[in-house]
Amino acid sequence: MDSNEVMIKIESLTKSFGRIKALDNLNLEIKRGELLGIIGPNGAGKTTAIRMACCILKPDFGDIIINGYSIHDDPIKIKSMIGYLPEEPNLYERFKAKDLLKYFAELYGVPNEDIDGRINELLELVGMTERRNDRINTFSKGLRQRISVARALIHDPDIIILDEPTMGLDPATANSIRTFIMKMKGKKTMILCTHYMEEADSLCDRVAILNNGRIIDVGTPRYLKSKIHGDVILKVKIQKSVDLVNFQNKIMQFSSVGAVDFVDGEFLISLKHRNEISDIVDLFNNEIISINTKEPTLEDVFINTVR
């Protein structure tokens, strides 16, 4: 990647908490204007890496270079460049929505003459103009998340970091947050940590899979899904009495089969094409409980990569 295109460069990042190694020689580059998704199981190191990029935690070893500035040498400068939405944002509940935003605008040094206009713009962006004079303690979780998004953007940062922004939200509110992310896409450099595979698939330019503190794979959603070894996945749920090894060996003899897995009583057969589906199904005789096909998803990639 051209150095002029790189906005965030993570170099050999390592962090331990006691005997637990949260990050293990992590390396990653993020382009200017890119929306990078980070997915991984609980405890993979996602939030630790994010908190280091925001200069909240210090690494044991390694560095993060953000727009040419090091987290070791220029933490104040870096914080001014980032809008951070944590998984569980803390808000001053006695503040009115507009007063909360004004407080953070002043904290980040937004010029006084620009503050009111910026507040109005952001309240409209997150759909909270009518609640501007209401106190935070009257807001639902979804409304708190919206005002937290506005707070993260109050100083017009070059980088936006979102940690599980739609976790636990109702579908309508989650959709409004995703719509906001799409509006910002390409205008800002963004990092999105999420457990929702469809969210990462539909929103992100690239996705990094993190496990045990390391990047296991990274690429566009399309590239990652192509590694499932096929254009379609045949799912066959069977009786428990079958000889699994014998079935797997027989299935792998078909030229269309790229890979075979058996998970929770169900064969997951990755196929390069559909031509041999009926012949594969015939192998099972009367052992089939259910059968269906689906296109490969990012969730399939995730399951195959981190197990």
WORA-V886451 format. One record per backbone hydrogen bond with DSSP energy under -0.5 kcal/mol. NH is the residue of the N-H (numbers start at 1). CO is the residue of the C=O. Records with the same first field share a line. If there is no record, write none. Layout:
# WORA-V886451
NH=CO + CO
This chain:
# WORA-V886451
5=2
6=2
7=30
8=30
9=65
10=28
11=9 + 63
12=10
13=26
14=61
15=23
17=20
18=16
20=17
21=19
22=15 + 20
23=15
24=213
26=13
28=10
30=8
32=5
34=31
36=34 + 190
37=35 + 206
38=192
39=208
44=41
49=45
50=46
51=47
52=48
53=49
54=50
55=52
56=51
57=51
60=14
61=14
63=11
65=9
66=64 + 69
67=7 + 65
69=66
71=64
74=70
78=74
79=75
80=76
81=77 + 78
82=78 + 79
83=159
84=82
85=83 + 161
86=84
89=86
91=89
93=91
95=92
97=134
98=132
100=96
101=97
102=98
103=99
104=100
105=101
106=102
107=103
108=104
109=106
110=105
114=111
115=111 + 112
116=112
118=114
119=115
120=116
121=117
122=118
123=119
124=120
125=121
126=122
127=124
128=123
129=123
131=128
132=129
134=131
136=95
137=93
138=135
139=136
144=140
145=141
146=142
147=143
148=144
149=145
150=146
151=147
152=148
153=149
154=150 + 151
156=153
158=81
159=81
160=189
161=83
162=160 + 191
163=85 + 161
164=162 + 193
167=164
169=166
174=170
175=171
176=172
177=173
178=174
179=175
180=176
181=177
182=178
183=179
184=180
185=181
186=33 + 188
187=184
188=184
189=158
190=34 + 188
191=160
192=36
193=162 + 191
194=38 + 192
197=195
200=196
201=197
202=198
203=199
204=200
205=35
206=35
207=219
208=37
209=217
210=39 + 208
211=214
213=44
214=211
216=209 + 214
217=209
219=207
224=220
225=221
226=222
227=223 + 224
228=225
229=226
231=271
232=271
233=294
234=232 + 269
235=233 + 292
236=234 + 267
237=235 + 290
238=265
239=287
242=239
244=242
247=243
248=244
249=245
250=246
251=247
252=248
253=250
254=251
257=254
258=270
259=270
261=268
263=266
266=263
267=236
268=261
269=234 + 267
270=259 + 268
271=232 + 269
272=256
277=274
280=276
281=277
282=278
283=279 + 280
284=281
285=282
287=284
289=237
290=237
292=235
294=233
301=297
302=298
303=299
304=300
305=301
306=302
307=303
